[in-house]
Amino acid sequence: MRIALPGAIFRADAGNNQLYLTFDDGPDPEVTPPLLDLLRDYGVTATFFVVANQADWWLELVRRTAAEGHAIGLHGLKHRSGYGLSNRKLWRELSDLREALKQADVSVLPAYRPPFGHIRPDTVGYLRKRGVSTILWSNIPGDFRPLNTDQLHRKAMRGARPGDILVLHDGTRLRPAPVLELTKRLLDSFHAAGWYCSRLSI
């Protein structure tokens, strides 16, 4: 994938033994608040790639996420594959999402994570010319599937190392949401290894 998508970002600065927790598909009114509580208790910041929502709670959760020191990135107006979108149409969608986020009065990271990782090589360059980086990942345990926490933890820790961009999901239909217990266990494991979690900076 890295060869096929030149210019996309799969890993980040490993200095100071840092890893990068990122959360996709949210916010979710049931999952995101306890996740934010957990990150606050551990003193950790992360990056949230958000999907637009018209519900009243959406702006409130986006505001809270940013106010607690987390970065807000772009995921889409809807969670759908980008393969069928022209570059111009995708740009309009991301612009509309940015406009929606302006209502929350938060800073938005100039970063886009394509749903499912579906993005064409020409689109990566198109966005880059317009100041938006395409952020993918080096570690994805699959907490969007009904796997147990032990399985997900093993998958995440297998080969994990500083500089990893790890993708989890606070937007999920699974209940209980695996991301809560998984994040706690990962943070404990990272601490034991002497690793630190940071938000992405572009």
Secondary structure as the mmCIF struct_conf table of DSSP 4:
data_model
#
loop_
_struct_conf.conf_type_id
_struct_conf.id
_struct_conf.beg_label_comp_id
_struct_conf.beg_label_asym_id
_struct_conf.beg_label_seq_id
_struct_conf.end_label_comp_id
_struct_conf.end_label_asym_id
_struct_conf.end_label_seq_id
TURN_TY1_P TURN_TY1_P1 ARG A 2 ALA A 4
BEND BEND1 LEU A 5 LEU A 5
TURN_TY1_P TURN_TY1_P2 PRO A 6 GLY A 7
STRN STRN1 ILE A 9 ILE A 9
STRN STRN2 ARG A 11 ARG A 11
HELX_RH_3T_P HELX_RH_3T_P1 GLY A 15 ASN A 17
STRN STRN3 GLN A 18 ASP A 24
BEND BEND2 ASP A 25 ASP A 25
TURN_TY1_P TURN_TY1_P3 PRO A 29 VAL A 31
HELX_RH_AL_P HELX_RH_AL_P1 THR A 32 TYR A 42
TURN_TY1_P TURN_TY1_P4 GLY A 43 GLY A 43
STRN STRN4 THR A 47 VAL A 51
BEND BEND3 ALA A 55 ALA A 55
HELX_RH_AL_P HELX_RH_AL_P2 ASP A 56 ALA A 67
TURN_TY1_P TURN_TY1_P5 GLU A 68 GLY A 69
STRN STRN5 ALA A 71 GLY A 76
BEND BEND4 LEU A 77 HIS A 79
BEND BEND5 GLY A 82 GLY A 82
TURN_TY1_P TURN_TY1_P6 TYR A 83 GLY A 84
BEND BEND6 LEU A 85 LEU A 85
HELX_RH_AL_P HELX_RH_AL_P3 ASN A 87 LYS A 102
TURN_TY1_P TURN_TY1_P7 GLN A 103 ASP A 105
BEND BEND7 PRO A 110 PRO A 110
STRN STRN6 ALA A 111 TYR A 112
HELX_RH_3T_P HELX_RH_3T_P2 PRO A 115 GLY A 117
HELX_RH_AL_P HELX_RH_AL_P4 PRO A 121 LYS A 129
TURN_TY1_P TURN_TY1_P8 ARG A 130 GLY A 131
STRN STRN7 SER A 133 THR A 134
STRN STRN8 ILE A 135 ILE A 135
BEND BEND8 SER A 138 SER A 138
STRN STRN9 ASN A 139 ASN A 139
TURN_TY1_P TURN_TY1_P9 ASP A 143 PHE A 144
BEND BEND9 ARG A 145 ARG A 145
HELX_RH_AL_P HELX_RH_AL_P5 THR A 149 MET A 157
TURN_TY1_P TURN_TY1_P10 ARG A 158 GLY A 159
TURN_TY1_P TURN_TY1_P11 PRO A 162 GLY A 163
STRN STRN10 ASP A 164 ASP A 164
STRN STRN11 ILE A 165 HIS A 169
BEND BEND10 ASP A 170 GLY A 171
BEND BEND11 ARG A 173 ARG A 173
BEND BEND12 ARG A 175 PRO A 176
HELX_RH_AL_P HELX_RH_AL_P6 PRO A 178 ALA A 193
TURN_TY1_P TURN_TY1_P12 GLY A 194 GLY A 194
STRN STRN12 TYR A 196 CYS A 197
#
